Amino acid sequence: MFISCFTHSEGVEVSEKSGCMVKERIAFYLKLMNLNFEWSDEHNAFLVPYEISGHRHIVIISWSDTWIVIRTGILMKDEIPQGYREELYKKLLQANHDYYEFAYDMDAEGNIGFSEDIFVPALTFDVFWEEFNVIPIAVKYFWERIIPSLGEAKAPTKTDWIYI
């Protein structure tokens, strides 16, 4: 499969050559990992559908000249029960502290996600594999340890949304 190159359009200038090299390497690594993925022109990112603890998530891989960001949305703000918010946020921060690679975060709308990053010059298969694979581990921890610890909570209606 041929992957065309592009110039990043979010205010960070990426040369055709460096942008293309990163894009081709990430596509190659995703193939080595036997993952289904697609390129999204709309988001200038790879989209990787992933089933974790019975929930379908979309892992997004984007980059600038300096950083590669791998992230996924976990729970939309509207899905977080009002009575659990403060306790949920405490548990997420505690998990970030207790598990060194965990990086739960929140976007501007209040949706909960998880992000990892890689310094572009450090991009090797081993580094990419490690950073990518923290996501299913952390999301599984979220669904199987954090959410049940909050008591009765209804299942979310949507987990496969684009978290950028």
C-alpha positions in Angstrom: 0.0 0.0 0.0 1.4 3.4 -1.0 1.1 6.2 1.6 1.3 9.7 0.2 3.1 12.4 2.1 1.8 15.8 3.2 2.7 19.0 4.8 1.2 19.4 8.3 -1.3 22.2 8.4 -1.7 23.1 12.1 0.8 25.9 12.2 3.8 23.7 12.6 5.8 23.4 9.4 6.8 19.8 8.6 9.0 19.3 5.6 7.7 17.0 3.0 10.7 14.7 3.5 10.6 14.5 7.3 6.8 14.3 7.4 6.8 11.5 4.8 9.5 9.5 6.7 7.5 9.6 10.0 4.3 8.7 8.2 5.9 5.8 6.4 7.6 4.5 9.5 4.5 4.6 11.6 2.5 2.8 8.8 5.3 0.2 8.7 5.3 -0.3 12.5 1.5 -0.7 12.5 1.8 -3.4 9.8 4.5 -5.1 11.9 2.1 -5.1 14.8 -0.7 -6.7 12.6 -3.0 -3.8 13.4 -5.9 -2.6 11.2 -5.5 1.1 10.5 -6.5 3.8 8.0 -5.2 7.2 7.2 -7.5 10.2 7.8 -6.8 13.3 5.7 -9.4 15.1 7.8 -7.4 14.6 11.0 -3.9 14.3 9.4 -3.6 11.1 11.5 -3.7 7.3 11.5 -6.9 5.9 13.0 -6.5 2.4 14.6 -9.8 0.8 15.8 -9.2 -1.2 19.0 -11.5 -3.4 21.1 -10.6 -3.1 24.8 -12.7 -4.7 27.6 -15.7 -4.9 25.4 -15.5 -1.3 24.3 -14.5 -0.1 20.8 -12.0 2.7 20.9 -10.1 4.6 18.1 -6.4 5.1 18.7 -5.3 8.3 16.9 -1.6 8.7 15.9 -0.6 12.2 14.8 2.6 14.2 14.8 4.4 17.5 14.4 8.1 18.2 13.6 9.0 17.3 17.2 6.4 15.0 18.8 4.3 12.0 17.8 1.1 11.8 19.9 -0.8 8.5 20.3 -4.1 8.9 22.0 -7.6 7.6 22.5 -10.8 8.8 24.0 -12.2 6.8 26.8 -15.3 8.4 28.2 -17.2 11.4 27.0 -18.1 14.1 29.6 -21.8 13.5 29.2 -21.3 9.9 30.1 -19.6 10.7 33.4 -22.2 10.5 36.2 -22.3 13.8 38.1 -21.9 12.1 41.5 -18.8 10.3 40.4 -16.8 13.0 38.7 -14.6 14.1 41.6 -13.9 10.6 42.7 -13.2 9.5 39.1 -10.7 12.4 38.6 -8.9 11.4 41.9 -8.6 7.8 40.8 -7.3 8.9 37.4 -4.6 11.1 39.0 -3.7 8.4 41.4 -3.3 5.9 38.6 -1.1 8.4 36.7 1.1 8.5 39.9 1.1 4.8 40.6 1.7 3.5 37.1 4.7 5.3 35.5 3.5 5.1 31.9 -0.1 6.0 32.5 -1.2 9.4 31.3 -4.9 9.8 31.6 -6.0 13.3 30.4 -8.9 15.5 29.5 -9.6 17.6 26.5 -11.1 21.1 26.4 -14.6 19.8 26.5 -14.0 17.6 29.6 -13.9 14.3 27.8 -11.5 11.7 29.3 -8.8 10.2 27.2 -5.3 8.8 27.4 -2.2 10.0 25.5 1.3 8.9 25.0 4.0 10.8 23.1 7.3 10.0 21.4 10.1 12.5 20.5 10.4 12.2 16.7 14.2 11.6 16.7 13.6 8.7 19.2 11.1 6.9 16.9 12.1 3.3 16.6 10.0 0.2 16.5 10.7 -0.7 20.1 9.8 2.8 21.4 6.6 2.9 19.2 5.6 -0.6 20.3 6.0 0.3 24.0 4.2 3.6 23.8 1.3 2.3 21.7 0.8 -0.8 23.9 0.4 1.2 27.1 -2.9 2.4 25.7 -4.8 -0.9 25.8 -3.3 -1.7 29.2 -4.4 1.7 30.7 -7.8 1.6 29.0 -8.4 -1.9 30.3 -7.4 -0.7 33.8 -9.9 2.1 33.4 -12.8 -0.2 32.5 -11.9 -3.1 34.8 -10.6 -1.4 37.9 -11.4 2.3 38.0 -15.0 2.3 36.9 -16.1 -0.7 39.0 -14.5 0.9 42.1 -17.0 3.8 41.7 -20.0 1.5 42.3 -23.0 1.1 39.9 -22.4 2.9 36.7 -24.2 2.5 33.4 -22.3 1.4 30.3 -21.3 4.3 28.0 -23.3 4.6 24.8 -20.3 5.6 22.6 -16.5 5.0 23.1 -15.3 5.1 19.4 -15.0 8.8 18.9 -12.1 10.9 17.7 -10.1 12.3 20.6 -7.7 15.0 19.4 
